[in-house]
């Protein structure tokens, strides 16, 4: 912004003061030609600078609006009868499940759902590795079922409250083709559309919905079930995790409605997630 103002000022000074004072017979006609061009350049630089100022002011106002519901350090320190206790933990208040159910699976946030999926395959004696946080390239888990050292199956997990459609299955099929892996598992806590099921069945993609995952877990021995349950409900298992920072997100409000935003917003993380139906139901 400051650079644009400087450029505009330099162009204006050259146009109004330096070019008119040129007495050289060769540079004089050139100065007359460059004078209107210099004026136009200075005006353009000034307009760009003004536009940037307006744009930055708008972003600041929207940022303040989005975080207005975030508690301040002052309100956390001096609680009233209407505020949450200090060091409030959502998981401490809610009675945690003592057994497996479809509701528990649907309540899991996306990171817990992925962790549960990895742990399930490990309980089955299958080597399973989760991909790192960030862009995963369409692969959440890699399964190694032989001694080749290469993944034999890839897994995609979606902790959605809605149906997984044909577009998502086709994208997963594209990842399988790119990775040259013939077998894939697609796991969701909800279900799939009929078209998605048709595409999957024709391309060696096993679809696992919430009901099937519950059945798979209940087929394990009692100790394995309890280990998976302890993992699933440890800590806050409903608030989503930032896929970039790996920390729990916070409810924010914008002009478009409520959403999950990263706590590191002011440190540059702009990750956000839409509210799921179960998020609205539990809030």
Secondary structure as the mmCIF struct_conf table of DSSP 4:
data_model
#
loop_
_struct_conf.conf_type_id
_struct_conf.id
_struct_conf.beg_label_comp_id
_struct_conf.beg_label_asym_id
_struct_conf.beg_label_seq_id
_struct_conf.end_label_comp_id
_struct_conf.end_label_asym_id
_struct_conf.end_label_seq_id
HELX_RH_AL_P HELX_RH_AL_P1 UNK A 2 UNK A 13
HELX_RH_PI_P HELX_RH_PI_P1 UNK A 14 UNK A 18
TURN_TY1_P TURN_TY1_P1 UNK A 19 UNK A 21
HELX_RH_AL_P HELX_RH_AL_P2 UNK A 25 UNK A 66
TURN_TY1_P TURN_TY1_P2 UNK A 67 UNK A 69
BEND BEND1 UNK A 70 UNK A 70
HELX_LH_PP_P HELX_LH_PP_P1 UNK A 71 UNK A 72
HELX_RH_AL_P HELX_RH_AL_P3 UNK A 73 UNK A 77
BEND BEND2 UNK A 78 UNK A 78
TURN_TY1_P TURN_TY1_P3 UNK A 81 UNK A 82
BEND BEND3 UNK A 83 UNK A 83
HELX_LH_PP_P HELX_LH_PP_P2 UNK A 84 UNK A 85
TURN_TY1_P TURN_TY1_P4 UNK A 86 UNK A 87
HELX_RH_AL_P HELX_RH_AL_P4 UNK A 90 UNK A 93
BEND BEND4 UNK A 94 UNK A 94
HELX_LH_PP_P HELX_LH_PP_P3 UNK A 95 UNK A 97
BEND BEND5 UNK A 98 UNK A 99
HELX_RH_AL_P HELX_RH_AL_P5 UNK A 102 UNK A 107
BEND BEND6 UNK A 108 UNK A 108
HELX_RH_AL_P HELX_RH_AL_P6 UNK A 110 UNK A 123
TURN_TY1_P TURN_TY1_P5 UNK A 124 UNK A 125
STRN STRN1 UNK A 127 UNK A 130
HELX_LH_PP_P HELX_LH_PP_P4 UNK A 131 UNK A 132
BEND BEND7 UNK A 133 UNK A 134
TURN_TY1_P TURN_TY1_P6 UNK A 137 UNK A 138
BEND BEND8 UNK A 140 UNK A 140
STRN STRN2 UNK A 141 UNK A 144
BEND BEND9 UNK A 146 UNK A 150
BEND BEND10 UNK A 152 UNK A 152
STRN STRN3 UNK A 153 UNK A 158
BEND BEND11 UNK A 161 UNK A 162
STRN STRN4 UNK A 164 UNK A 164
HELX_RH_AL_P HELX_RH_AL_P7 UNK A 166 UNK A 179
TURN_TY1_P TURN_TY1_P7 UNK A 180 UNK A 180
STRN STRN5 UNK A 183 UNK A 188
BEND BEND12 UNK A 189 UNK A 190
STRN STRN6 UNK A 192 UNK A 192
HELX_RH_AL_P HELX_RH_AL_P8 UNK A 194 UNK A 201
TURN_TY1_P TURN_TY1_P8 UNK A 202 UNK A 204
STRN STRN7 UNK A 205 UNK A 208
HELX_RH_AL_P HELX_RH_AL_P9 UNK A 210 UNK A 218
TURN_TY1_P TURN_TY1_P9 UNK A 219 UNK A 219
BEND BEND13 UNK A 220 UNK A 220
HELX_RH_AL_P HELX_RH_AL_P10 UNK A 222 UNK A 233
BEND BEND14 UNK A 234 UNK A 235
BEND BEND15 UNK A 238 UNK A 239
HELX_LH_PP_P HELX_LH_PP_P5 UNK A 240 UNK A 240
STRN STRN8 UNK A 241 UNK A 241
HELX_LH_PP_P HELX_LH_PP_P6 UNK A 242 UNK A 242
TURN_TY1_P TURN_TY1_P10 UNK A 243 UNK A 245
BEND BEND16 UNK A 247 UNK A 247
STRN STRN9 UNK A 248 UNK A 248
STRN STRN10 UNK A 250 UNK A 254
TURN_TY1_P TURN_TY1_P11 UNK A 255 UNK A 256
STRN STRN11 UNK A 257 UNK A 261
TURN_TY1_P TURN_TY1_P12 UNK A 263 UNK A 264
HELX_RH_3T_P HELX_RH_3T_P1 UNK A 265 UNK A 267
TURN_TY1_P TURN_TY1_P13 UNK A 268 UNK A 268
STRN STRN12 UNK A 272 UNK A 274
HELX_LH_PP_P HELX_LH_PP_P7 UNK A 275 UNK A 276
HELX_RH_AL_P HELX_RH_AL_P11 UNK A 277 UNK A 282
#
